[in-house]
Amino acid sequence: MKFFLVLLLMLSFAFSAETVLAQSGGVDGGGGGGKMVPDQDNDGPELTTIFKEGVEFLTEGECKRAEKKFKRILKKVPRSSQANYLRGVALQCQDKHQQAVRYFKRAKRDDSSYFRAYAELGMSYLILDRPDLAREQLGNLDMMAATCGDRCPSLLLKSVSKLRTALDRIEGKTVDSDRS
């Protein structure tokens, strides 16, 4: 039951095709610096095409094919926070949460303010029955939110809300709809 509840939460907060496509145009994907698409000048148009194909596969629910695309990118650009994050999402989609954890950690390593990586890492920890580690990720997000006060990016606030809601539901707490 817990697994299905967390899976439902993950799917309900999954980013839409429009969001992914808007982000793949070079908009920041989750917090810190960096573009969603590998730089065409440095990495070549081939990697950009592979990245966009991976995003399309992911938005269409073809998670295994998406994961293969991000794996190819990471062979050439191993420290891409966006490719690591999206490979983690593709692995989550395949119910491979232990593997997904590795890629969310790498995304955090490469961009310590990649909010979505913290949230999805926490979600995978919940599936793996490690609420203590999920709570640690929420603590990290809360610290980021405390530093920006009322000027926090909406992606940070959504990431905090997503993980807090999931933790509250797992722990049997009532969800307060007024929290952000």
N, C-alpha and C positions, 0 to 999 in steps of 0.2 A: 504494500500500500504506500509506504514511504517513497519507494522508488518512483511509482507512478505520479505521486504528487509533485515530486521534484522535477520529473520529466515534463509534466504539464506546465509547471512554472517556467522551465527553461524554454519550452516552445512558445509560451504566451509572450515572453519577452524577447524572442528571437528577432533579430533585425530583419526588416522587410527588404524586398528586392530593390525598392526605390531608395532606401537608406544606403544599402550597400553600393548601388550604382552611383549615387551621389558622392559617396565617400571615395569610390574608386577613381573619381576625377581628380584626386589629389587633396581632398579635404582630410583633415586630421581624423584618425579613426578611433580615438578613444582617450585622449588625454594629452599626451606630450607632443613633442615634435615628430615630424615624419609624415610622409605621404603614404596613402594606402597602396598606390601602384609603385613598383620599383622605378627608379629614375631612368627614363628612356636614354638619356645621354650616356650615363655610366654603365647601365646594365643591359642596354640594347632593347630594341622594340620586341624581341622575342620573349623576354621575361615579362614585359608588360602584357603581351597577348596571353601568355600562360596564366598570369595573375587574373586577368579579366575572365578567362575561361573558368578558372577555379571558383571565382566569385559567382559566376552564372550557375555552375554545377551546384554550389552550396545553396543558392537561393531556390533552385529547382528540387532540392532534396536529394540530389545525387552525391551523397557524402563521400563515398569511396572514391569516385572520380575526382571530386574536389580535393580530397586529401592527397591524391597522387600529383595533382598540379602544384599544390603548395610544397610538397616534398621536393619536386624538381626545382622550384625557386630556391628553397633553402639549401640545396646543394651548391648553388652559385652565390647566394647571399644569405649565409647562415645566421647573421645577426639582424635580420629583418623582423622587427617586433610585430608588424602586421601579418606577415606570412606565418610566423610562429603562432600568433593568436588564431588566425583562420584555420591553420592545420589542427589546432586544438579543438576548435568548434567542429570541424569535420569529424574528428575522432569522437567527440562527445555524441555527435549525431549517430555514430555507429555503435554507441554504448561501450566505447573503449576509454573509460574515464581515467584509468591509471596512466595510459599513454598520453591522454589529453593534458593531464597535470604537468607533464614534462614540458609541453609546448607553451602552456600558459606561464609557467615559471620563466621560460626563456624570453617570452614577450615582456614580462615584468623586468627581467634583467636588462634587456635592451632599451626599455623605455619605462622607467620607474613610475611614471604617471599615466600609464596605459590603463585607465579605470576599468574597462571591460575585461581585461585580463584578470584583474583581481576578482571581479564578480564571477566570472566563469570558472576560475580556479576554485572559488568557494563553492560554486554549484557542483562541481565534480567531487569535491571533498564530501559534500552532503550525500551524493549518490554512493560514495565509497564508505559511508557511515563514519565519517570523521568530522562531526560538527565542531569539535574543538579547533580544527585547522580552518574550517569555514569561518568561524567566529574571528579567528586571527586575521583573515582577509578583510572581514567587515571592519575590524579595528583599524587596519591600514587605510581603508577608504574613509572611515570616520575622521582619522587624523588629517587626511587631505582636505576633507570638507571643512574641518575646523580652521584650517589655515586660510581658506578663501572666503569664509563667512557667507555673506549674502551675495557674493559675486562668483559663486561656484558655477562651472560649466554644467549645463543640463545633463550631459552624459555622466558626469560624476554623481549627480543627484539621483539619476535613474539607476546607476550601478549600485549605490548605497541602498536605495529602496528595494531593488530586486533581491539582493542578498539578504537584507534584513527581513523582508517578507517571507522568503523561503525558510530562513532559520526560525522565525516565529511560528510558522506552520508546522515545521518538523518538531519543534519543542512544544507544540500544543497551545501556544499562546494565541489570543485573539489578535487579529491584524487590525491595527488602527489606521483607517483610511486617511487620516489627516496628516500622517507622517510623510515626509518627502524623502 
